[in-house]
Amino acid sequence: MSKNPVLIEFATSLGTPVDFMGFIAAASTVPGMLISLPAASLSDIVGRRKVLLFSTFVFASAPFLYLFVTEWWQLILVRFYHGFATAVFVPVTEAIIAERFPMKRGERISLFSSATAVGRAAAPFLGGYILYLTNYGYSTLYLAVGIAGVSAFVLTFLLFTEKKSPKADTTNPKQAQKMVHGWQTLARDRHVLTVSFVQASHYYVFGAVEFFLVGYLSEVARMDPLTIGIIMGSQVVALIAARPIMGAVSDRIGRRIPIVLGSIGACIMVLLMPFSTQVPLLMFLSVGYGVSFAMVVSSTSPLICELAPPELVGTSLGFLNTTMDVGQTAGPIISGFVLALSFQYSILFFSLSLLLVVSGIVFVSQRTTRTKKQAAANL
């Protein structure tokens, strides 16, 4: 809610130069690339609770800093600080779920992801309503965000406990060496690298489709904003609804089949998108892509937990989230250059489907999987 729909309006009211609007939008995503892996690794060493409390403290404190912003460059700094909350929270929480539900990782991690997606989907409606009631009262909106953040911190502090909380001296050089050694272990594991490449590829495509499909529907298909919203919204709903279901399926039949089938489905749906201007067909392709994407990402997180050593579960998820952030950030940027050079959405979407083909071939060729028995033995 601190981002959509208030951010661009707030930034404009501060007199932000157009050239720097992108920096304000991207400031909160940078920490994901910088801190997700170290934070998740730290949780392997000092325990999940301490790191999770840090994350929720940022959630609780950051919204109140917006109240003191008077210059546009200050907004960039606050957005950067706020970005640490999600960057730390997501991989550490996924590690907690993976450890507590070892035989239902796919279902439970996917359920968590869908819950966060529901929150993100609801935020623009609630935020827009607050702005409407207060006649663009930015302070009121950020106070509401602050109340939500404080609630999250209090709930984490009071309710979340660990059975075993490691006692580690973070100032000890050996602890830093242990962390770096964990990164090196994952970086040398071709199976982990393969799953991370698949994750990065799919989020690269997702980030590009999320942005440029709107442009295609508006410029080429000549659709009105309501129709565009319905088509794009149906994709989000399909993703939210399908993720826990596909996660449960992957728990039962393994990770390999959902990832392969999801990659094939996503490739076909993306390839066909720029060749239709009919609402029913585009709706089908949008929903089909959302389900296919859900098949893949509901399996990658639990799979990487099963591939990594038990003591590196948090590190592996941090590694995966870092590649996800890199892919989702790079997708719209590189795709923008592809569109600028080709002037055709068909070539842009072909390039995206080609990447999915490549990542699928790499995944199949590496035989990156674990049987249910092997996964249980790795706990």
Buried (B, 14 or more C-beta within 10 A) or exposed (E): BBBBBBBBEBBEEBEBEEEBBEBBBBBBBBBBBBBBBBBBBBBBBBBBBBBBBBBBBBBBBBBBBBEEBEEBEBBBEBBBBBBBBBBBBBBBBBBBBBBEBBEBBBBBBBBBBBEBBEEBBEBBEBBBEBBEEEEEEBEBBBBBBBEBBBEBBEEBBEEBEEEEEEEBEEEEEEBEEBBEEBBEBBEEBEBBBBBBBBBBBBBBBBBBBBBBBBBBBBEBBEBEEEBBEBBBEBBBBBBBBBBBBBBBBBBEEBBBBBBBBBBBBBBBBBBBBBEBEEBEEBBBBBBBBBBBBBBBBBBBBBBBBBBBEEEBBBBBBBBBBBBBBBBBBBBBBBBBEBBEEEEEBBBBBBBBBEBBBBBBEBBBEBEBBBEEEEBEEBE
